[in-house]
Amino acid sequence: MDRLKAMQTFVRIVEANSYTKAAETLDLPRAALTATIKKLEAFLGTQLLQRTTRRLSLTPDGADYFRKCLEILQAVEDAESTYRGQGGGPPRGKLRVELPGTFGRNVVMPHIAVFCRRYPEIDLVVSLSDRVRDLTEEGADCALRIGALQDSAMIGRQLGSMRFVTCAAPSYLQQHGVPQVWSDLGEHRCVSHFSGRTGRPFDWDFVVDGRVVTTEVRSAIAVNDAEASVSCVLQGMGLAQIARYQVRAHLTSGALVEVLATTPPTPMPVSLLYPQGRMASPRLRVFAEWLAELVRQDADLQS
């Protein structure tokens, strides 16, 4: 039995809380993982995992062994990355990345060939989704997050800040007038964005004299997709608050007009999230640096 591979398999099963999900991320049959854990438990002389009706759980020995495995595997990763770096070898191996759908399609993917040409030995696996998923369960090495970070078990590195704009189509403004202050919104129709998780429309906020004010708006339509918001506002359905990078071409062409420019919406942090200790991985480190460079070059994403 390859004990190092057995440790890696055990850790992946615990992180995914599922033999099936772990098998998918390791590209191995589920039966192979089951056999590995049985051999590992027999070798150690103790039970590591126990299955309930709803989930896997660690035994006390399993929890202790899991912590030791993390330390050992990280030490191996550190040692390998150190000597690979001294030898001048390029980062290599599979890197699983999660990106928000709209941001990934518009900001990251148009430039992804640059990263792949720079690091041809990295096997990049990119998942695009606006659903916030558990990193460990999905087997991802890192995820880009927009907004406040919720998962305290992960490490978050802020790369920039997403700037927003309040805007409308000229046809809407000609018919309904141009709001002069944020409190004028009570007289206007708006394209709202609602949470796919709670179903509740997000309030709008503005930075007014250095403080943030929040207000509800009257919806002409509510959507839970950023690109759908852009489509609606282009059709003159109302005012909208949208990430500036999404509509800058429309603002330049005149298809959309910015309003309330002196009281802009609050920027939202753009952060890279990854498990504790994972940044020691050379392939994740170079991807994080490339992504930070990409964000720094975009004026609408700078802090």
KOLVO-614896 format. One record per residue (C-alpha): residue in one letter; x, y, z. Coordinates in steps of 0.05 Angstrom, whole numbers, plus 32768, in hexadecimal, padded with zeros to 4 digits. Example, Ala and Ser with C-alpha at 12.3 -4.5 7.8 and 13.67 -1.06 7.14 Angstrom:
2
a80F67FA6809C
s81117FEB808F
//
This chain:
303
m800080008000
d801A80457FED
r801080688030
l801780AE8014
k7FE180A27FDF
a7FB680828015
m7FBD80C1803F
q7FAB80EC8004
t7F6E80C17FF6
f7F5880C3803F
v7F5F810F8042
r7F3781188001
i7EFF80EC801B
v7EFB8113805C
e7EFD81568038
a7EC781418007
n7E9F811D803D
s7E8F80EA8008
y7EB080AF7FE7
t7E8C80BE7FA6
k7EA181087FA2
a7EE880F67FB6
a7EEB80C17F80
e7ED480F47F4C
t7F0881287F5F
l7F3F80F37F62
d7F2980D37F20
l7F26808F7F41
p7EEF805B7F48
r7ECA805F7F8A
a7EDB80167F98
a7F2580277F95
l7F1C805B7FCD
t7EF4802B7FF8
a7F2B7FF67FF0
t7F6180298001
i7F3F803E8042
k7F347FF68057
k7F7E7FE7804C
l7F9280268071
e7F65801680AD
a7F807FCF80AE
f7FC87FE980AB
l7FBC801A80E4
g7F927FEA810C
t7F5A801C8118
q7F1A803680F8
l7F21807B80D8
l7EDC808780BA
q7E96807480CC
r7E59807D80A1
t7E16809680BC
t7DD5809A8095
r7DE580E1807E
r7E3180E9807C
l7E7680D0808A
s7E9580E180CD
l7EDA80D980EB
t7EE780AD8126
p7F1380CC815D
d7F4F80A78140
g7F3A80BD80FA
a7F388106810F
d7F7D8102812D
y7F9980DD80F1
f7F78810F80C1
r7F9D814980E4
k7FDF812380DF
c7FD381138096
l7FC8815D8086
e800A816E80A8
i803081378084
l80138145803F
q802181908047
a80698181805B
v80708156801D
e8052818C7FF1
d808081C18010
a80BE81968006
e80AD81857FBE
s809D81CD7FAC
t80DE81E67FCB
y810A81B77FA3
r80E281BD7F63
g80EB82087F6A
q813682017F74
g813B81D47F38
g811682067F0D
g80DE81D67EFC
p809B81F47EEA
p805D81EA7F16
r803681AD7EFF
g7FF981847F10
k7FAE818D7F12
l7F9081CD7F2D
r7F4581D17F39
v7F2A82187F39
e7EE382337F46
l7ECE82757F28
p7E8D829D7F2C
g7E6982937EEA
t7E6382DA7ED0
f7EA682F17EEC
g7EC982B47ED2
r7EAC82BA7E8C
n7EB983057E85
v7EF983117EAC
v7F2182D17EB4
m7F1282A27E79
p7F2382D57E42
h7F6B82D47E5D
i7F71828C7E74
a7F9C82787E38
v7FD282A77E53
f7FD6827F7E93
c7FD5823C7E6F
r800E82527E40
r8036826C7E7B
y802D822C7EA3
p802281F37E71
e803081BD7EA5
i7FF381D17ECF
d7FB481AA7EBF
l7F7F81DF7ECC
v7F3781CA7EDD
v7F0882067EDF
s7EC182047EFA
l7E93823F7EEC
s7E5882477F1B
d7E35827D7F42
r7E21824A7F77
v7E4E82507FB4
r7E6682097FC2
d7E9281EA7FF7
l7ED981E87FDE
t7EEE81A88001
e7EAF81827FEC
e7EB981967FA4
g7F0481867FA5
a7F1781CC7F8E
d7F5B81E97F9E
c7F4182307F9D
a7F04825A7F8E
l7EFA82A37F7B
r7EC582C47FA7
i7EA283077F9F
g7E8B83297FDF
a7E97831A8029
l7EB682D68036
q7E8B82A7805E
d7EB782698067
s7EE4827680A3
a7F068232809A
m7F26824B8059
i7F5B827F804B
g7F4582BC8024
r7F7482E97FFC
q7F5483297FE2
l7F6A83377F9B
g7F4183767F8E
s7EFD83977F93
m7EC483927F61
r7EA983D77F51
f7E5F83E07F41
v7E3984147F1A
t7DF0842C7F1C
c7DD984327ED4
a7D9F84327EA3
a7D9084337E59
p7D8684787E3A
s7D3F84647E26
y7D2D84587E6F
l7D4B849A7E86
q7D2784C17E50
q7CE584A47E66
h7CEE84A47EB2
g7D2384DA7EBE
v7D6884D77EDC
p7D6D84CC7F28
q7D9785047F48
v7DA184E57F8E
w7D9A849E7FA7
s7D5984AE7FCC
d7D3884BB7F88
l7D3784707F7C
g7CF2846B7F9C
e7CD7848A7F5C
h7CFB845A7F2E
r7CF584137F14
c7D3183E67F1F
v7D4E83A57F07
s7D5B837F7F48
h7D8A83467F55
f7D7183117F86
s7D9682DC7FAC
g7D9282977F8D
r7D9A827B7FD3
t7D6582A37FF9
g7D3A82BE7FC1
r7D3E83047FE0
p7D5083407FB5
f7D9083637FC9
d7D8A83AA7FE4
w7DB083E07FC0
d7DE684087FE3
f7E0C84487FD5
v7E49846A7FF2
v7E2F84AF8008
d7E6184DF8029
g7E8D84A5803F
r7E55847B805D
v7E2C8443803F
v7DE1844B8038
t7DB484128025
t7D6F84158005
e7D3A83E77FEA
v7D2683F27FA1
r7CE683E77F7A
s7CF183AF7F49
a7CD983AE7F02
i7CF883697EFE
a7D24833E7F2B
v7D58830D7F11
n7D8D82E27F31
d7DC082E67EF9
a7DEF83207EEB
e7DEE83187EA0
a7DA283187EA2
s7DA5835B7EC8
v7DCE83797E90
s7D9C83607E5C
c7D62837E7E82
v7D8283C27E8C
l7D9783C67E43
q7D4D83BC7E31
g7D3A83FA7E5A
m7D1783D47E91
g7D3483FF7EC9
l7D7084147EF0
a7DA283DF7F05
q7DE083D77F31
i7E1183AD7F0B
a7E5C839E7F0F
r7E7F83D27EE6
y7EA983A07EBF
q7E6983817EA4
v7E4E83C17E85
r7E8B83EB7E76
a7E8483DE7E2B
h7E3B83F37E2E
l7E4D84327E55
t7E8284447E22
s7E5384397DE7
g7E1A84607E08
a7DEC84247E0B
l7DEB842F7E56
v7DF3846E7E7F
e7E1084737EC5
v7DE684987EF9
l7DF484AC7F41
a7E3E84AB7F32
t7E5084D57F6F
t7E3284A07F9D
p7E4B845E7F81
p7E36841A7F9B
t7E6483F97FCE
p7E9B83D07FAE
m7E9E83857FBE
p7EDF83607FCE
v7EFA832F7F9B
s7F1E82F77FC0
l7F4082B57FB4
l7F2B827F7FE6
y7F5482417FF3
p7F5D820C802A
q7F8E82178063
g7FD58209804C
r7FC481FE8003
m7FE9823C7FEB
a802B82167FF4
s801881F27FB3
p804182117F7B
r800982097F48
l7FD7822D7F75
r800982637F86
v801882757F3E
f7FCE82747F2C
a7FBE82A37F67
e7FF582D37F50
w7FDD82D17F08
l7F9582DE7F1E
a7FAB83187F4B
e7FD183367F11
l7F9483307EE4
v7F6983537F18
r7F9C838A7F23
q7F9B839B7ED9
d7F5183A87EDA
a7F3F83EE7EF2
d7EF983D87F04
l7F1483A27F34
q7F4983C97F59
s7F4483D47FA4
//
